[in-house]
Amino acid sequence: MRAFARRHALRAGLVFALALLSTRAVLRATGGVPAVPLDDAFIHFQYARSFWEGRGFAFTPGAAPVPGATSLLWPALLTLPYGFGLRAERVIWAAWAFGWAALGMLGYETRRVGRRLLSEDGALAAEIMVLTFGGHVWFAASGMEVLPLAWILMRTARVAAEWLEMPSAERRLPRELLVLGVVAPFLRPEGIVATLAAAAVLGLGLRGQQRLLGVVMLVLGRLPAVANRLFTGSSMPTTALVKWLPLSPYHASLGNLWHAVLGNLGIFFGTLLNGEVWSAVFLPQGSAVVLWPALPALVWLGFRRGVRARALLIAWVALGMLIPTTYDSFLWNRLRYLWPFASAWFLGVAALTDALGMLVARYAPAFERVRLLASGIVIGGFVSHLAWSIDDLATSANAIHAQQASLGHWAKRELPEDAVIGVNDTGAIAYFSDRRVFDVVGLTTRGEARYWVAGAGSRFEHYERLGARALPTQFVVYPEWFALPGLLGEYRTARRVSGATILGGETMVACDADYTLLGSGARPQEAHPDDRLLVDELDVADLESEAAHAYDLDDALASFDVALEADGVMDGARRERRLDAFDVKLVPGGTLVLRVASDGVSELAVGAAGTPLGHVRVEPGTFRELSLEVPATAPTGRVRIEVRARGARFSSLHYWSYGRARAT
C-alpha cells in the first residue's frame, strides 16, 4: 500500500490541486452553485435522468426516442449518482469526480505507454504535459466525456503495445484489449480509433483462425449503432446528421467536401497547433514549432529503439485529431473534439526533446540531458496558460449558469406543465425546466436535424408542413441563430451575459410562439391566376418540394437558405442564385409565376427542355411575383426548367405553373 501511495502520490497531489483551484474558481464565479462551461453537458445529465426514470432515449417526457446521446456510456455512468440523490446542479459533483479521476489516469497511462519508447525523463515529461495542459484541465471540469475518452484511447494503445511486444509463444488472448475496443465507441463515436487499433493488433498478433477476432472486433465496434437502432429506430446519431460534413447536402459532391476539409486542415495546422485564436487560451503562441515535428519524431524514435508497434499505435491515436476536420463545427466548444487525442501529441513532443538530447550527445555527451531543458520549456508554456484556462473555465461556467440554466429554472416556475419549449441550446433548459422541448437544431428532437442543416428557410417550410399544433408553444432561443423572427411572438423574458465567448450569443430570449405567418406565402399575392388551373408548384427551400421536383442545389449554402418576409407574407428562399434548374409540369398557353427577389437589377432567362420561354426583369427590392406566358410551342408535361440570371444574382422563393384559362 505504501509503495502504491509513493508511486501515485505526486500525480494525485497535482490533480487534486488543479481540481481544487478549478472548483474554487467556478464556485466563486457562480456564488457557490456548481456549474459546467458547456450546455452540451446537460444533454448528458438529461439522458442520465431519462435512463433513471425509465424513458430511455426519449429526451423529455412525451418526446419520441431519438439518438441524441452521442455518448451512450457517459450518461449511463452518471445515472446512478443522479438516481441516488445528486439531482439538479448536484449531479455536477459526480461529473467533476469522474473527470478529474480520468485526468489522473490519463497521466498515468501516458507515462506507462511512453516507457521503452522514451527515456525516463521523457516519459515523466509527457505525463506532466498531460496534467498541466489547460485543455485537459478545462475539460476535466466540463461535465463532458473528453477526458474519459482520452484515457481509454491511451490505455488501448498501451495494452496493445505491451501485448504485441511479448514473445509470440507467451501471448494469450488479450481480453482487456477486446473489452477496450468494444467499450470505446460507446463513450464517443471517435472511440472507433481504439476499435480499429485493437482489430489491427488482433489480426496481426494472433495466429490461425484466431485472427478472425480482428474482424469480430470491427463488427463489435458497430454495437452503439445497433443500440441506437434498437431503441430509437435510427442507427445514426443526430450529432452526425448536424455536424458531419459528408452528410451535409451542401457537400454532397466530392469536390465540395474535399474543399471544406482542406480548409479545416489549413486551420488545424496553421492556426490551432500554433496556439492562435481558438486555441490561444490553452496553447502558447508558436506551439507549432514543437507540434508539427512531434509525430515524425515519435515514429523515428520508435523505429530507432525497436518499439515500432508502440510508436505507430501512439501515432495512430494522435492522428485521430484529424477526424474533427471533417466536422462542420470543429472549432466550437473550446475545441472539445480535438483534445481526446492531445496526450499522444505530447508523447511526440517528449520524443522530440529526447531526439534533441541524442543529437547534442553526439557532439557533447555530458549535455545529453539538455532534453530536460527543452521539455521544461514546453511544460513552462503550458503552466503559463493554466491561470488563463482556469479563469476561462470559471467565466464560461458562470455564463451557462446565468443564461441557459437560469432560463431553465424560469421556465419551470413560469410556464405551464404542458408547455413545449422551442430551443436551439437544448441541454440546461430541458434539464431544469421539466418541460418537453422542441430542439430546432435536431440533436434531441426526432426529424429536425436535416432542416437545421439546410437552413432557416427550410425550417420555416418544414414548420408549415408540421402545422402549429405540432410546434412549440414558446421559444427560448438566440434570435440571431433561430433566424425566424416572424415566429417569435410576445416577449416573456431574457438573459443577457456579456463577454462570454462560450455562448451562442449575448442574449437569449424567451417568447411566446406566433404562427400567423405560416402558410402566408402559399399562393401568389400580386398575380391572381385561377387556383383551379394550378397544375404544379415548386416551393423553394421546402426540402420535400425540392426533392419532388429534382431541384438542383448547384452552389447553394446553408447561409443562403433564408425566410423572407414582406407585407405580411413570409416564404422560404434560396439567395445568391445564378441558376435554378428543376422539373415541373408545364402547359403550353398557360402561365408560369415566379416569386423572386434581387439586390440589383437582374434579367432572368427562362427555358424549358432547351426551348426558350421568355425573359423577366427583376428590380432591386423585396420579393415580387412575375408572370410569364408559356408559348404554345413550349413542351408539355413534366419538363426541365432553367431560370438563368443575367446581371445580379437573385433570390428564388416559389414557382407556380398554371394551365390555360378557358375562353368565356
C-alpha positions as CSV (number, residue, x, y, z in Angstrom):
1,M,0.0,0.0,0.0
2,R,2.8,2.3,0.9
3,A,4.5,1.6,-2.4
4,F,1.3,2.3,-4.3
5,A,1.0,5.6,-2.4
6,R,4.6,6.6,-3.1
7,R,4.1,5.8,-6.8
8,H,1.0,7.8,-7.3
9,A,1.2,10.5,-4.6
10,L,2.8,13.2,-6.8
11,R,0.3,12.6,-9.6
12,A,-2.7,12.5,-7.2
13,G,-1.5,15.7,-5.4
14,L,-1.1,17.6,-8.7
15,V,-4.6,16.5,-9.9
16,F,-6.1,17.4,-6.6
17,A,-4.5,20.8,-6.6
18,L,-5.8,21.5,-10.1
19,A,-9.3,20.2,-9.2
20,L,-9.3,22.4,-6.1
21,L,-8.2,25.5,-7.9
22,S,-10.7,25.0,-10.8
23,T,-13.6,24.2,-8.5
24,R,-13.0,27.2,-6.3
25,A,-12.8,29.4,-9.4
26,V,-16.1,28.1,-10.7
27,L,-17.9,28.4,-7.3
28,R,-16.5,31.8,-6.8
29,A,-17.9,33.0,-10.1
30,T,-21.3,31.4,-9.6
31,G,-21.8,32.4,-6.0
32,G,-21.4,28.8,-4.8
33,V,-23.5,26.9,-7.3
34,P,-21.9,24.0,-9.2
35,A,-21.8,24.8,-12.9
36,V,-20.2,23.5,-16.1
37,P,-18.9,25.5,-19.0
38,L,-20.8,23.8,-21.8
39,D,-24.6,23.5,-22.3
40,D,-24.0,20.1,-24.0
41,A,-23.0,18.6,-20.6
42,F,-26.7,19.0,-19.6
43,I,-27.6,16.8,-22.6
44,H,-25.7,14.0,-20.8
45,F,-27.3,14.9,-17.5
46,Q,-30.8,14.8,-19.1
47,Y,-30.2,11.4,-20.7
48,A,-28.9,10.1,-17.3
49,R,-32.1,11.4,-15.8
50,S,-34.1,9.8,-18.7
51,F,-32.4,6.4,-18.1
52,W,-33.1,6.5,-14.4
53,E,-36.7,7.5,-14.9
54,G,-37.3,4.8,-17.5
55,R,-37.8,6.9,-20.5
56,G,-34.7,5.6,-22.3
57,F,-33.8,7.7,-25.3
58,A,-36.8,10.0,-25.0
59,F,-35.1,13.2,-24.1
60,T,-38.0,14.8,-22.4
61,P,-41.4,13.5,-21.2
62,G,-43.7,12.8,-24.1
63,A,-41.0,13.1,-26.8
64,A,-40.1,10.4,-29.3
65,P,-36.9,8.4,-28.7
66,V,-34.0,10.0,-30.6
67,P,-30.3,9.0,-30.9
68,G,-29.2,12.3,-29.4
69,A,-26.9,10.8,-26.8
70,T,-23.6,11.0,-28.7
71,S,-22.1,9.2,-25.8
72,L,-24.0,6.2,-24.5
73,L,-21.6,5.3,-21.7
74,W,-21.1,8.7,-20.1
75,P,-24.8,9.4,-19.2
76,A,-25.0,5.7,-18.2
77,L,-22.2,6.3,-15.7
78,L,-24.0,9.4,-14.4
79,T,-27.3,7.6,-14.0
80,L,-26.6,6.1,-10.6
81,P,-25.3,9.3,-9.0
82,Y,-28.4,11.1,-10.3
83,G,-30.7,8.3,-9.1
84,F,-29.2,8.2,-5.6
85,G,-29.7,11.9,-4.9
86,L,-27.4,14.1,-6.9
87,R,-30.2,15.9,-8.7
88,A,-30.3,19.3,-10.4
89,E,-26.9,21.0,-10.1
90,R,-25.6,18.4,-7.6
91,V,-25.0,15.9,-10.4
92,I,-22.2,18.1,-11.5
93,W,-20.2,17.0,-8.4
94,A,-20.3,13.4,-9.8
95,A,-19.3,14.6,-13.3
96,W,-16.4,16.5,-11.8
97,A,-15.2,13.5,-9.8
98,F,-15.2,11.3,-12.9
99,G,-13.5,14.0,-14.9
100,W,-10.6,14.6,-12.5
101,A,-10.1,10.9,-11.9
102,A,-9.9,10.4,-15.7
103,L,-7.2,13.2,-15.9
104,G,-5.1,11.4,-13.3
105,M,-5.5,8.0,-15.0
106,L,-4.6,9.6,-18.4
107,G,-1.4,11.0,-16.9
108,Y,-0.5,7.5,-15.6
109,E,-1.3,5.8,-18.9
110,T,0.7,8.4,-20.9
111,R,3.8,7.8,-18.8
112,R,3.4,4.0,-19.0
113,V,3.0,3.9,-22.7
114,G,6.0,6.2,-23.1
115,R,8.3,3.7,-21.4
116,R,10.6,1.7,-23.7
117,L,9.9,4.4,-26.3
118,L,11.2,7.4,-24.4
119,S,13.8,8.0,-21.7
120,E,12.5,8.0,-18.1
121,D,12.9,11.8,-18.2
122,G,10.8,11.9,-21.5
123,A,8.0,9.7,-20.1
124,L,7.8,11.8,-17.0
125,A,7.8,15.0,-19.1
126,A,4.9,13.7,-21.2
127,E,2.9,12.9,-18.1
128,I,3.4,16.4,-16.7
129,M,2.5,17.9,-20.1
130,V,-0.8,16.0,-19.9
131,L,-1.6,17.1,-16.4
132,T,-0.7,20.7,-16.9
133,F,-2.3,21.2,-20.3
134,G,-5.1,23.8,-20.0
135,G,-7.3,21.9,-22.4
136,H,-7.3,18.9,-20.2
137,V,-7.8,20.9,-17.0
138,W,-10.7,22.8,-18.6
139,F,-12.4,19.6,-19.8
140,A,-11.9,17.7,-16.6
141,A,-14.3,20.2,-15.1
142,S,-16.6,20.4,-18.1
143,G,-19.0,17.6,-17.3
144,M,-18.2,16.1,-20.7
145,E,-16.7,12.8,-21.7
146,V,-13.5,14.3,-23.2
147,L,-11.0,13.0,-20.5
148,P,-12.6,9.6,-20.1
149,L,-12.3,9.1,-23.9
150,A,-8.7,10.3,-23.9
151,W,-7.9,7.8,-21.1
152,I,-9.5,4.8,-22.9
153,L,-7.6,5.7,-26.1
154,M,-4.3,5.9,-24.4
155,R,-4.9,2.7,-22.4
156,T,-5.8,0.9,-25.6
157,A,-2.5,2.0,-27.1
158,R,-0.6,0.9,-24.1
159,V,-2.3,-2.5,-23.7
160,A,-2.0,-3.3,-27.4
161,A,1.7,-2.3,-27.5
162,E,2.6,-4.4,-24.4
163,W,0.8,-7.4,-25.8
164,L,2.5,-7.1,-29.2
165,E,5.9,-6.8,-27.6
166,M,5.5,-10.1,-25.8
167,P,7.2,-13.1,-27.4
168,S,4.7,-14.9,-29.6
169,A,4.8,-18.1,-27.5
170,E,3.8,-16.1,-24.4
171,R,0.8,-14.3,-25.9
172,R,-2.6,-15.2,-24.6
173,L,-5.9,-13.9,-25.8
174,P,-5.8,-10.1,-24.8
175,R,-9.2,-9.9,-23.1
176,E,-8.7,-6.4,-21.8
177,L,-7.9,-5.2,-25.4
178,L,-11.1,-6.8,-26.6
179,V,-13.1,-5.0,-23.9
180,L,-11.4,-1.7,-24.6
181,G,-12.1,-2.0,-28.3
182,V,-15.8,-2.7,-27.7
183,V,-16.3,0.0,-25.0
184,A,-14.5,2.9,-26.6
185,P,-17.2,3.7,-29.3
186,F,-19.8,3.7,-26.5
187,L,-18.0,6.6,-25.0
188,R,-18.0,8.6,-28.2
189,P,-18.1,7.7,-31.9
190,E,-14.4,8.8,-32.2
191,G,-13.6,5.9,-29.9
192,I,-13.6,3.8,-33.2
193,V,-9.9,4.8,-33.3
194,A,-9.4,2.4,-30.4
195,T,-11.6,-0.3,-32.0
196,L,-9.6,-0.1,-35.3
197,A,-6.3,-0.3,-33.4
198,A,-7.5,-3.3,-31.4
199,A,-8.8,-5.0,-34.6
200,A,-5.4,-4.5,-36.4
201,V,-3.4,-5.7,-33.4
202,L,-5.6,-8.8,-33.1
203,G,-5.3,-9.5,-36.8
204,L,-1.5,-9.2,-36.8
205,G,-0.7,-10.7,-33.4
206,L,-2.9,-13.8,-33.3
207,R,-2.4,-16.9,-35.3
208,G,-4.6,-19.1,-37.4
209,Q,-8.3,-18.8,-37.1
210,Q,-7.9,-16.6,-34.0
211,R,-7.1,-13.8,-36.4
212,L,-10.8,-13.6,-37.2
213,L,-11.2,-11.9,-33.9
214,G,-9.9,-8.8,-35.7
215,V,-13.0,-8.9,-38.0
216,V,-15.2,-9.7,-35.0
217,M,-13.8,-6.6,-33.3
218,L,-14.8,-4.5,-36.3
219,V,-18.3,-5.9,-36.1
220,L,-18.5,-5.2,-32.3
221,G,-17.5,-1.6,-33.0
222,R,-20.9,-1.2,-34.6
223,L,-22.7,-2.0,-31.3
224,P,-23.5,1.6,-30.4
225,A,-25.2,1.9,-33.8
226,V,-27.1,-1.3,-33.1
227,A,-28.2,0.1,-29.7
228,N,-29.4,3.3,-31.3
229,R,-31.3,1.4,-33.9
230,L,-32.9,-0.9,-31.4
231,F,-34.1,1.9,-29.0
232,T,-34.7,4.8,-31.4
233,G,-35.2,3.3,-34.9
234,S,-32.2,5.2,-36.2
235,S,-28.6,4.0,-36.1
236,M,-27.0,7.4,-37.0
237,P,-26.5,9.8,-34.0
238,T,-28.2,13.1,-34.6
239,T,-24.9,14.9,-33.9
240,A,-23.5,13.3,-37.1
241,L,-26.5,14.5,-39.1
242,V,-26.0,18.0,-37.8
243,K,-22.2,18.3,-37.8
244,W,-20.6,15.8,-40.1
245,L,-19.7,17.3,-43.5
246,P,-20.2,14.1,-45.6
247,L,-23.8,14.1,-44.6
248,S,-24.4,17.8,-45.5
249,P,-26.5,18.4,-48.6
250,Y,-24.1,21.2,-49.5
251,H,-21.1,18.9,-49.5
252,A,-22.6,16.1,-51.4
253,S,-20.1,16.4,-54.2
254,L,-16.6,15.1,-53.6
255,G,-15.1,18.4,-54.7
256,N,-17.1,20.5,-52.3
257,L,-16.4,18.0,-49.4
258,W,-12.7,18.0,-50.2
259,H,-12.5,21.8,-50.4
260,A,-14.2,22.1,-47.0
261,V,-12.0,19.5,-45.3
262,L,-8.8,21.1,-46.8
263,G,-9.9,24.4,-45.3
264,N,-10.3,22.8,-41.9
265,L,-6.9,21.2,-42.2
266,G,-5.4,24.5,-43.0
267,I,-6.9,26.0,-39.9
268,F,-5.8,23.0,-37.8
269,F,-2.2,23.1,-38.8
270,G,-1.8,26.8,-39.5
271,T,-3.8,28.2,-36.6
272,L,-4.8,25.7,-33.9
273,L,-1.5,23.9,-33.5
274,N,0.2,27.3,-33.3
275,G,-1.8,28.5,-30.3
276,E,-3.7,31.1,-32.1
277,V,-7.4,32.4,-32.0
278,W,-9.5,29.4,-30.9
279,S,-6.6,27.5,-29.2
280,A,-4.9,30.6,-27.7
281,V,-6.4,30.0,-24.3
282,F,-4.7,26.6,-23.9
283,L,-1.5,26.7,-26.1
284,P,1.3,29.2,-26.2
285,Q,1.6,31.1,-29.4
286,G,4.3,29.4,-31.6
287,S,3.5,25.9,-30.4
288,A,3.6,24.6,-33.9
289,V,7.4,24.6,-33.7
290,V,7.2,21.5,-31.4
291,L,3.8,20.1,-32.5
292,W,4.5,19.9,-36.3
293,P,7.6,17.7,-35.9
294,A,6.2,15.8,-32.9
295,L,4.7,12.8,-34.7
296,P,7.7,12.3,-37.1
297,A,10.0,12.4,-34.1
298,L,7.8,9.8,-32.3
299,V,7.8,7.4,-35.2
300,W,11.6,7.9,-35.9
301,L,12.4,7.2,-32.2
302,G,10.2,4.1,-32.1
303,F,11.9,2.6,-35.1
304,R,15.4,3.5,-33.7
305,R,14.7,1.9,-30.3
306,G,13.0,-1.2,-31.7
307,V,9.4,-0.4,-30.5
308,R,7.8,0.2,-33.8
309,A,4.4,-1.1,-32.9
310,R,4.3,1.2,-29.8
311,A,5.2,4.3,-31.7
312,L,2.8,3.5,-34.5
313,L,-0.1,2.9,-32.1
314,I,0.5,6.2,-30.4
315,A,0.8,8.0,-33.7
316,W,-2.5,6.4,-34.8
317,V,-4.2,7.8,-31.7
318,A,-2.6,11.2,-32.4
319,L,-3.9,11.2,-36.0
320,G,-7.4,10.8,-34.6
321,M,-7.2,14.5,-34.0
322,L,-7.7,14.9,-37.8
323,I,-11.2,13.3,-37.6
324,P,-12.9,16.6,-36.4
325,T,-11.6,18.3,-39.5
326,T,-14.4,16.5,-41.3
327,Y,-16.9,18.3,-39.0
328,D,-18.8,21.4,-39.9
329,S,-18.3,22.8,-36.4
330,F,-14.9,21.5,-35.1
331,L,-14.0,25.0,-33.8
332,W,-16.8,25.1,-31.3
333,N,-16.9,24.5,-27.5
334,R,-13.2,25.2,-26.9
335,L,-12.1,22.6,-29.5
336,R,-13.5,19.7,-27.4
337,Y,-13.4,17.3,-30.4
338,L,-9.6,17.7,-30.6
339,W,-8.4,17.2,-27.0
340,P,-9.1,13.5,-26.5
341,F,-6.1,12.9,-28.8
342,A,-3.8,15.5,-27.4
343,S,-1.8,13.2,-25.0
344,A,-0.5,11.3,-28.0
345,W,0.9,14.5,-29.4
346,F,2.6,15.3,-26.1
347,L,4.3,12.0,-26.3
348,G,5.5,13.1,-29.7
349,V,6.8,16.4,-28.1
350,A,8.7,14.3,-25.5
351,A,10.1,12.2,-28.3
352,L,11.3,15.4,-30.0
353,T,13.1,16.5,-26.8
354,D,14.7,13.1,-26.4
355,A,15.8,13.3,-30.0
356,L,17.3,16.7,-29.3
357,G,19.2,15.2,-26.4
358,M,20.5,12.4,-28.5
359,L,21.7,14.9,-31.2
360,V,23.5,17.0,-28.6
361,A,25.1,13.9,-27.1
362,R,26.8,13.0,-30.4
363,Y,28.9,16.2,-30.0
364,A,28.8,16.8,-26.2
365,P,27.9,13.6,-24.3
366,A,27.8,15.5,-21.0
367,F,24.9,17.6,-22.2
368,E,22.6,14.8,-23.2
369,R,20.1,15.8,-20.6
370,V,19.5,19.1,-22.4
371,R,16.2,17.3,-23.2
372,L,15.2,18.3,-19.7
373,L,15.6,21.9,-20.5
374,A,13.6,21.5,-23.8
375,S,10.7,19.6,-22.2
376,G,10.8,22.1,-19.2
377,I,10.3,25.0,-21.7
378,V,7.2,23.2,-23.1
379,I,5.8,22.4,-19.7
380,G,6.5,26.0,-18.6
381,G,4.5,27.2,-21.6
382,F,1.6,25.1,-20.5
383,V,1.8,26.2,-16.9
384,S,1.9,29.8,-18.0
385,H,-1.6,29.3,-19.6
386,L,-3.1,27.4,-16.7
387,A,-4.4,30.6,-14.9
388,W,-5.9,31.8,-18.2
389,S,-7.5,28.4,-18.8
390,I,-9.0,28.2,-15.3
391,D,-10.3,31.7,-15.5
392,D,-11.9,31.0,-18.8
393,L,-13.4,27.8,-17.3
394,A,-15.0,29.8,-14.5
395,T,-16.2,32.6,-16.8
396,S,-17.8,30.1,-19.2
397,A,-19.4,28.0,-16.4
398,N,-20.9,31.2,-14.9
399,A,-22.2,32.2,-18.3
400,I,-24.0,28.9,-18.8
401,H,-25.3,29.2,-15.3
402,A,-26.5,32.7,-15.7
403,Q,-28.1,32.2,-19.1
404,Q,-29.3,28.7,-20.1
405,A,-29.6,27.3,-16.6
406,S,-31.3,30.4,-15.4
407,L,-33.9,30.3,-18.2
408,G,-34.5,26.6,-17.5
409,H,-35.3,27.5,-13.9
410,W,-37.5,30.3,-15.1
411,A,-39.4,28.0,-17.4
412,K,-40.1,25.6,-14.6
413,R,-41.5,28.4,-12.5
414,E,-43.5,30.3,-15.1
415,L,-44.6,28.0,-17.9
416,P,-47.5,25.5,-17.6
417,E,-46.6,21.9,-17.4
418,D,-47.9,21.1,-20.9
419,A,-45.8,23.8,-22.5
420,V,-43.5,22.8,-25.3
421,I,-40.3,24.9,-25.5
422,G,-38.5,25.5,-28.8
423,V,-34.8,25.7,-28.1
424,N,-31.5,25.9,-30.0
425,D,-29.4,25.1,-27.0
426,T,-31.3,22.1,-25.6
427,G,-29.3,21.0,-22.6
428,A,-29.8,23.1,-19.5
429,I,-33.3,24.3,-20.5
430,A,-34.6,20.8,-20.8
431,Y,-32.8,19.6,-17.7
432,F,-34.0,22.3,-15.3
433,S,-37.4,23.1,-16.8
434,D,-39.0,19.7,-16.6
435,R,-40.8,20.6,-19.8
436,R,-40.9,19.0,-23.2
437,V,-38.6,20.7,-25.6
438,F,-38.6,21.0,-29.4
439,D,-34.9,21.2,-30.4
440,V,-34.8,23.2,-33.6
441,V,-31.2,22.0,-34.1
442,G,-32.4,18.5,-34.1
443,L,-29.9,17.0,-31.6
444,T,-32.7,15.8,-29.3
445,T,-35.9,16.0,-31.4
446,R,-36.6,13.4,-34.0
447,G,-36.6,14.5,-37.6
448,E,-35.4,18.1,-37.1
449,A,-31.6,17.8,-37.9
450,R,-31.9,17.8,-41.7
451,Y,-33.9,21.0,-41.7
452,W,-31.4,22.8,-39.3
453,V,-28.5,21.8,-41.6
454,A,-30.4,23.0,-44.6
455,G,-31.0,26.5,-43.2
456,A,-33.7,28.8,-41.8
457,G,-35.8,28.9,-45.0
458,S,-36.1,25.1,-45.0
459,R,-37.0,25.1,-41.3
460,F,-39.8,27.6,-42.0
461,E,-41.2,25.5,-44.8
462,H,-40.9,22.4,-42.6
463,Y,-42.9,24.1,-39.8
464,E,-45.6,24.9,-42.4
465,R,-45.9,21.3,-43.1
466,L,-46.0,20.3,-39.4
467,G,-48.6,22.9,-38.6
468,A,-49.0,25.0,-35.4
469,R,-50.3,22.2,-33.3
470,A,-47.1,20.1,-33.6
471,L,-44.9,23.1,-32.9
472,P,-43.6,24.7,-29.6
473,T,-45.8,26.9,-27.5
474,Q,-42.8,29.1,-26.5
475,F,-39.3,29.7,-27.8
476,V,-36.2,30.2,-25.7
477,V,-33.6,30.9,-28.3
478,Y,-30.8,33.1,-29.6
479,P,-32.8,35.2,-32.1
480,E,-29.9,35.5,-34.5
481,W,-29.4,31.7,-34.5
482,F,-33.1,31.0,-34.8
483,A,-33.2,33.3,-37.8
484,L,-37.1,33.2,-38.0
485,P,-38.1,36.4,-36.2
486,G,-41.6,36.3,-37.6
487,L,-42.3,33.3,-35.4
488,L,-41.3,35.0,-32.2
489,G,-44.4,36.4,-30.5
490,E,-44.9,38.2,-27.2
491,Y,-41.7,38.8,-25.2
492,R,-41.6,37.0,-21.9
493,T,-38.0,37.4,-20.5
494,A,-34.4,37.3,-21.5
495,R,-30.9,36.6,-20.0
496,R,-28.0,38.8,-21.2
497,V,-24.5,37.8,-20.5
498,S,-21.7,39.9,-21.9
499,G,-18.1,38.9,-22.7
500,A,-18.5,35.1,-22.6
501,T,-17.4,33.7,-25.9
502,I,-18.6,30.2,-25.0
503,L,-22.2,31.3,-25.5
504,G,-24.1,31.3,-28.8
505,G,-24.9,35.0,-28.3
506,E,-25.0,37.6,-25.6
507,T,-28.8,37.5,-25.2
508,M,-31.1,34.5,-25.1
509,V,-34.8,35.5,-25.3
510,A,-38.0,33.7,-24.2
511,C,-41.1,34.5,-26.3
512,D,-44.5,33.0,-26.9
513,A,-44.7,31.4,-30.3
514,D,-46.6,33.2,-33.1
515,Y,-47.5,31.1,-36.2
516,T,-49.6,33.7,-38.0
517,L,-47.2,33.8,-40.9
518,L,-47.3,30.0,-41.6
519,G,-48.9,29.4,-44.9
520,S,-49.0,33.1,-45.8
521,G,-46.9,32.6,-48.9
522,A,-48.7,29.5,-50.2
523,R,-50.3,31.4,-53.1
524,P,-49.3,34.4,-55.3
525,Q,-50.2,37.7,-53.9
526,E,-49.6,40.0,-56.8
527,A,-50.5,37.7,-59.7
528,H,-54.0,36.3,-59.4
529,P,-54.4,33.2,-61.6
530,D,-57.4,31.0,-61.0
531,D,-56.3,28.4,-58.4
532,R,-58.4,25.8,-60.2
533,L,-55.9,25.9,-63.0
534,L,-52.8,25.2,-60.9
535,V,-51.1,22.1,-62.3
536,D,-47.8,22.2,-60.4
537,E,-45.9,24.1,-57.8
538,L,-42.3,24.2,-56.6
539,D,-41.8,25.7,-53.1
540,V,-38.1,26.6,-53.0
541,A,-36.4,25.8,-49.7
542,D,-39.1,23.2,-48.9
543,L,-36.9,20.1,-48.9
544,E,-39.8,17.8,-49.8
545,S,-41.0,20.0,-52.7
546,E,-37.4,20.4,-53.9
547,A,-36.9,16.6,-53.9
548,A,-40.2,16.0,-55.8
549,H,-39.1,18.5,-58.5
550,A,-35.4,17.4,-58.7
551,Y,-34.3,20.9,-57.7
552,D,-30.6,21.4,-58.3
553,L,-28.8,22.9,-55.3
554,D,-25.9,24.0,-57.5
555,D,-23.7,26.2,-55.3
556,A,-26.3,26.7,-52.5
557,L,-25.1,27.1,-48.9
558,A,-27.0,27.0,-45.6
559,S,-26.3,30.7,-45.1
560,F,-28.2,31.4,-48.3
561,D,-31.3,29.4,-47.2
562,V,-33.4,32.0,-45.5
563,A,-37.0,33.1,-44.9
564,L,-38.0,36.4,-46.4
565,E,-40.9,38.5,-45.1
566,A,-42.7,41.4,-46.7
567,D,-46.2,42.9,-46.2
568,G,-47.4,40.0,-44.0
569,V,-46.2,37.3,-46.3
570,M,-43.3,35.0,-45.4
571,D,-41.7,32.4,-47.6
572,G,-38.6,30.3,-47.6
573,A,-36.0,31.3,-50.1
574,R,-32.6,30.5,-51.5
575,R,-30.4,33.5,-52.0
576,E,-27.5,34.2,-54.4
577,R,-28.8,32.0,-57.2
578,R,-27.3,32.2,-60.6
579,L,-29.3,29.3,-61.9
580,D,-32.4,27.5,-60.9
581,A,-33.0,24.1,-62.5
582,F,-35.9,21.9,-61.7
583,D,-38.7,19.7,-63.1
584,V,-42.3,21.0,-63.3
585,K,-45.4,20.2,-65.2
586,L,-45.9,22.8,-67.9
587,V,-49.0,23.6,-70.1
588,P,-48.4,25.4,-73.4
589,G,-50.6,28.5,-73.4
590,G,-50.6,28.5,-69.6
591,T,-48.8,30.8,-67.1
592,L,-45.6,30.4,-65.1
593,V,-45.5,32.6,-62.0
594,L,-42.1,33.3,-60.4
595,R,-41.7,34.7,-56.8
596,V,-38.2,36.1,-56.8
597,A,-36.1,39.0,-55.5
598,S,-32.7,40.6,-56.2
599,D,-30.4,43.1,-54.6
600,G,-29.6,44.5,-58.0
601,V,-31.1,44.6,-61.5
602,S,-31.3,41.2,-63.0
603,E,-32.9,39.7,-66.1
604,L,-34.0,36.1,-65.8
605,A,-33.9,33.9,-68.9
606,V,-36.4,31.1,-68.6
607,G,-36.2,27.9,-70.7
608,A,-37.9,24.6,-70.8
609,A,-36.1,21.5,-72.0
610,G,-33.9,23.7,-74.1
611,T,-36.8,25.8,-75.5
612,P,-36.7,29.5,-74.6
613,L,-39.9,30.6,-72.8
614,G,-39.0,34.2,-72.3
615,H,-37.4,36.8,-70.1
616,V,-38.5,38.6,-66.9
617,R,-36.8,41.6,-65.3
618,V,-36.2,41.8,-61.6
619,E,-35.8,45.2,-59.9
620,P,-33.9,45.6,-56.6
621,G,-36.1,45.3,-53.5
622,T,-38.3,42.9,-51.7
623,F,-39.6,39.8,-53.4
624,R,-42.2,40.1,-56.1
625,E,-44.2,37.9,-58.4
626,L,-43.6,37.9,-62.1
627,S,-45.8,36.2,-64.7
628,L,-44.6,34.6,-67.8
629,E,-47.0,33.4,-70.5
630,V,-46.0,29.9,-71.7
631,P,-45.7,29.9,-75.5
632,A,-48.0,27.5,-77.4
633,T,-44.8,25.9,-78.8
634,A,-43.4,25.0,-75.4
635,P,-43.1,21.3,-74.5
636,T,-45.9,19.9,-72.4
637,G,-46.0,17.7,-69.3
638,R,-43.1,17.3,-66.8
639,V,-40.1,19.2,-68.2
640,R,-36.8,20.6,-67.1
641,I,-37.0,24.3,-66.4
642,E,-33.9,26.5,-66.2
643,V,-34.0,30.0,-64.8
644,R,-30.7,31.8,-65.5
645,A,-29.6,35.2,-64.2
646,R,-28.1,37.8,-66.4
647,G,-26.8,40.6,-64.2
648,A,-27.2,40.4,-60.4
649,R,-27.8,37.1,-58.7
650,F,-31.4,36.5,-57.5
651,S,-33.3,35.0,-54.6
652,S,-35.6,32.2,-55.5
653,L,-38.8,31.6,-53.4
654,H,-41.6,30.0,-55.3
655,Y,-42.8,28.8,-58.7
656,W,-46.4,28.1,-59.8
657,S,-47.4,26.5,-63.1
658,Y,-51.0,27.2,-64.3
659,G,-52.9,25.8,-67.2
660,R,-54.6,27.7,-70.0
661,A,-57.6,29.7,-69.0
662,R,-60.8,28.6,-70.7
663,A,-62.5,31.1,-73.1
664,T,-65.7,32.5,-71.8
